[in-house]
Amino acid sequence: MRPRDFVVYTLGAVTAQRGRSLLTVTGIAIGVAAVVLLTAIGEGIHRFVLAEFSQFGTNLISVTPGKTSTMGLSGAMVSNVRPLSLTDARALQRVADVEGVVPVVQGNAAVEWGGRSRRTMVLGAGARVPDIWALRPAIGRFLPDEISGGRPFAVLGSKLRDELFGTASPLGERVRIGGESFRVIGVMESKGQMLGFDLDDTVYIPVERALAMFNRDSLMEIDLLYDRAADSDAVAARVQEMLILRHGQEDFTITTQDQMLDVLGSVLGVLTTVVAALGGISLAVGGIGILTIMTIAVSERRREIGLLRALGAGRGQILGLFLLEAVTLALLGGLAGFVLGAGGAWLIGVLVPALPTQTAWQYVLVAELTAGGIGLLAGALPALRASALDPVVALHEE
């Protein structure tokens, strides 16, 4: 039998039993669509989270008080021998390749003006926030760089400004934060949310004032911006050396942005793999469907097989015909599943912009190859049974 006859015969067998072929294709299509859709959502979330963490730049180092080996737990919650102080922050400015330092204290307090009040996040920070966190004032200026004391200045987030002042300019106005009076000197550009935190619903005050307001002895964090050309591990080692020299021991935790992104990438990569495996279960179910359909096909086409054998078709050719038919059905299902999955991912992205989707092409390729492999494996047993039929006995089958 010529290769062309192989293809024509296979396509004829697929189209002759449209209902059965459609059922088989649908089973595989659902499996592939599940893999494509789930991995698109997983990959979209992966990229979204990494983008959220890297929007402030990737050449950052964070120092928190307390020694901890776990990610995600604030060092400020761990008891430590010596707190991180403002003098520590100033000392770190002298470390080689460090371009800027921001000491940070965070709390929550009511901000009042003109009979209006809004409870919001209060960030005590240094003057280098615009450079290190990539947050720029829309109007006015940011907190001044002062050696000590911290004058009662405040910079509002864009949402907080809108809630308290509407369209009026807040510059020069006095607001009460936690019961203390502050003069507004600027309003930040809109930054949006980061992992559920509304960066626009925030007020910035000098870190010295925040330490007193929230009755804290230690900074919650010190963020450092280092030269992009420098090695993050080398800079972190110099920061570690400086603080050990000052504290007498390592009672702090240093985390580079590269380390955080690597951990997040690993965790989110596992998430994408897990959802792909869940979709793979649907593919396995589709394979069982092909096995069932092809077994029934062999039973119903015994006379046809006997006739082909009588006309000179060898066992290898019969085996090849049924295997090709099974693989064809699986690949058609894989193509239909890709269209459904990619279309579903696009539709979700349109209807729910907050849930990003991104087609993971490596998983699409794996799903398509898996679909073909499943068709090959599921069709092997029925094909072997078909090739083993005795032609004389098969021709007498009704």
N, C-alpha and C positions, 0 to 999 in steps of 0.2 A: 504494500500500500504506500503510495507516494505521500510525502509530507502535506501536500495540498489537500489530498483526499482525507488525511487525518483531521485537518482543521475543518473542512466542510462537514464531515461526518459528525464531529464533536458539536459544532454549532447547530446542526440539524437536530441532534439528540437533545440539546438544551432547549431549543425553541419548540420542539414537539411536545414537551411536557411543561407548558408555561406555568401552570399553577404550582407544580412541584418545584420547578426552578426558582420561581418567585419566592416561595417559602424558604428555600435554602439561602438565596441571596439576601433575604431580609434578616435571617438569623445572623449571618456574618456582618451585614451592614450595621446592625444594632451594636454589635461588639466593637467594631472599628469606630463607629460614631461616639460611643462611650469613651473610648481611649482618647480620641482626638479632642472631644469637648472637655473632659476632665483635666487632661494635661494642659490644654489651652488656658483654663482657669487657673491651674496651679502655676504655670509659667508666668501668667499675667500678674498674679499675686507676688510671685518671686521678684519680678522686675520692679513692681510697685514699691515693695518694702525696701529693696536695695536703693531705689531712687530716693525714697523718703529719707533714708539714713545718710545718703551722700549729698543731699541738697545743700548742706552747709560746707561741702568740700570734703576731700579725702585725706588731706594732709593735716589732720588734727590728732591730738593726744589728750586723753582725759585722765586726770588724777583725782581719786576719791579717797577720803579718810578711811582707815581700817583695812586690814589685810584680808582679802577674800579671794577664793579660787573659783567662784561660781560667777556665771554671767547673769545679768538681769537684776541683781540685788544691789541696791544702793549702798555704797560704802559708808554713807552717813548713818545708816541704821546699825552698823557694827561698832561695838565699843572699841576704842583705840587708846593708846597710851598718850599720844600727843595730837591735838587737833591740827588740821590744816589752817594756817593763818594767812593774813594778808602779807606778812613779811615773807612767808614761803612763796607766795605768788610773785612778789617783787624779786626775790632771789632767782626764781626760775627764768625771769626775763634775761638773766645774764648767761644762761646756758647756750652753748654754741648751736647755731642753726635755728634757734627759737626766735620767731619774728614777732610774736605777740602773745599776751597772756590775758585771760579773762577769769577772775575769781567769781564764783556763782553761789548765791543763796536764794532759795526758792521758798515761797510761802503763799498764803491765801488771805486776802483781807478785803474789806469793803472800801470802794473808791467813791467819794461823794462830791457832788458839785451842783449848785443851784437847786437844791431840793431833790435831786436825783441820786440814787445810790445803786451801785452794782458790785457784787462780790466777784472778784476775779483773781487770776494768778499774778503774784507780785514777784518780779525777778530783780534781786539785787545783783548788779553786774558792774564790770569795769568799762572804761571808755573805748576799748578795742572791739566791742561787740560787732559794729558794722563791718570790720575787716575779717574777723575770725568766724562769725556766724553768717556772713553774707546777708545781713539785714541792714537796709539803708533807710535813713529818715526821708519821708515824703515831703514834710515841711519842717522848718526849724532845724535843730541839730540834736545830736545825741549827747549823752552825759559827758561832762568835761573830764579831762585827765587830771585828777587832783592827788596830791601826795598823801593827805590824811584828812580826816574829818568828814568829808562828803557833804556838800551843801544840799539843802532840801529841794533838789530838782527832780522832775519826773518826765518821762517820755512815754506817751500813750501808744498802744496798739491801735490799728485803724478801726477795728470793730468797737473797742472801748470808747474811742473818740466819738464815733457815730452815735453810740447809745447815750453818752452823757451830753454831748454838745450839738448833735445833729450836723447841720451844715455850717455852724458858726466856727470861727477859728478859736482854738483853745490856747494859743500861744500867749503866754504872760498871765494866764488865769491861774488861780490857786485852787487846788483840789485837796481833799482830806483823804489820806490813805492810812487805814488802821488808826484813825483818830489824830494823825499828825498832818500838818499843813505842808504841801509841796507846791512849787511853781512849775507849770508845764512849759517845757522849752522845745518840745518836738513831738512829731507824730510819725510812726514808722510806716513804711510801705506795707501793703497787704501781702502776707506770706501764706495764708491758708492754714490747713491743718497738717499735723504730722503725727500719724498713728493715734488719732483721736484727740490730740492736744491742739487747741485752737491758739495758734501763735499770735493771732490778731487781737484776742481778748486778753491782753496782758498789759501790765504797766511796769516800766523799768525805773528803778531808783538806784542811787549809789549803794554799793555793797556794804559800806560801813553803816549806813542807815538801816539796811535790811537786817544786819546782824543784831543791831539793838532792838529793832521792831519785833523780831521773832525770838529774842532772848537766846541767841545761839553763840557758842564759843568757837565753833568750827565752821569753816566754809563747807558747803556740800560738795563742791567740785571746783577744780581748776582746769580750764581748757587752754591748750597751747596750740598755736599755729606755727608750723615749722616750714622751713624752706622745701619747696617741692623737689628740688634736686637732691635733697639729703635722704639718707636711709632712715626709715621710721624706727627700726629696731635700735640703730645706733643712737638716735636722738633720745629714745625712751631710756636707753642704758645711762646716758648722761644725766637725764632727769632723775633717774633712780639714785645715781651716785650722789647728786646734789642733796636730795631729800634725806638720804641715809646719813649723810654728813651733818645735816641740821638736826635730825631727830634722834640720831644714835642707833636707830634700828629701822627695819622696813615695816612700818605700821601704816601703810598706804597701798593703794592698788593703782597700777598704771595700765591703761587700755588704749591701744592705738586704733584709729579708725579702720586700718587695714585688718586688724585682728577681728574687730566687730563685724566687718563686712564678710570676712571669711567664714566666721561662725554662722552668720545669718544665711550665707549662700549654701553652706552645707546642710543646715536644717531645712531650708526651703527646697533644696534639691531632693532631699529624702521625701518631703511632702509630695512633690511632683511625681516621684517614682512610685510612691504608695498609691496615689490616685490612678496612675497608669496601670498598676497591678490590679486594682479593682475593676478597671475597664477590661483588663485581660480575662477576667472571669467570664464576661459576656462573650468574648471571643471563643473561649473553651466551650461554652454552651452552643455557639454556632457550629463548632466542629462536630459536636455530638449530633447536631441536626444533619450535617452533611453525611456523616456515617450512616445515620438511619435512612436518609433518602437514597443514598447510593446502594445500600443493602437491598432496599425494596426494588430499586431499578434493576439490579441483577436478577432478582427473582422473577420479575415481570418480563424480562427481555431474554430469557433463556433460548427461545427459538431463534431470536435475532442473532445471538452469539453463535448458536449452532450453524446457522446459515453462513455467517462470516468465516467460521472455521472450515466449512465445506468448500467455500470459494477460495481457500488457500491462505487465509489469515492465520498467522502463527500465534502461539500463546503470548509471546512478547508484544505483538501488535494489539491483541485484545487487552492485555494489561495496560499498555500505553494509552489506548482509547479511553478506558474508564478513569485512569489517573488524570488525563488531560481534561476530561469532562469535570471531574471534581475540582481541579485547580482553577479551571475557567469560572466555575460558579463562585469559588472563594474570592478570586480576584475581582469579579464583577461586584460581589458584595463589599469587598474592600474599597473599591472606587466609590460606590454609592455611600458607604459609611463615611468616607473622607468628606464628600460633599455635604452630607448631613451634619457632621461634626464641626467642620469649618464654618458652615453657614450658621449653625447654632451659636458658635462662639462669637461670630460677628454680630448676630442679633442681640445677644446678651450685652455686648459692649455698647450697642446703640441704645437699648432699653434701660440698662443700668450702668451709666457711665462710672459710677463709684466702684464697680466691680470690673477691673481691667482684665482683658483676655488677650492672649498672645499665642498664636499657633506654634506649638513646639514641633518643628519639622523633624527632629531626630526621632521623636516618638511616633510621628506619622509614618516615617519610613519603617520603623520597627513593627508598627501595627500592620502595615501592608504586607511586609515580608512574613509576618506571623500568620496573617490570613491565608497567604499562599501555602505556607508550610502546613497549616492545619488542614487545608483542602487536600494536600498531598498525603498526609498521614491518615486522615479520615477516609480517603478514597482507596487507600492501599489494600485493606482487607477485602472489601467488596471486589476490587479489581483482580486480586489474586484468586478469589472464588470464581470470577467470571472466566479467567484464563485457564482454570483447571477443569472446566466443564468438558465432558466427552461430547464431541460434535454429534454423534449418532443419537445419543440419549437426549441431547438438547433439542434436536430437530423433531423428536416425537413428543415434546412437551406441548401441552395446550395452554 
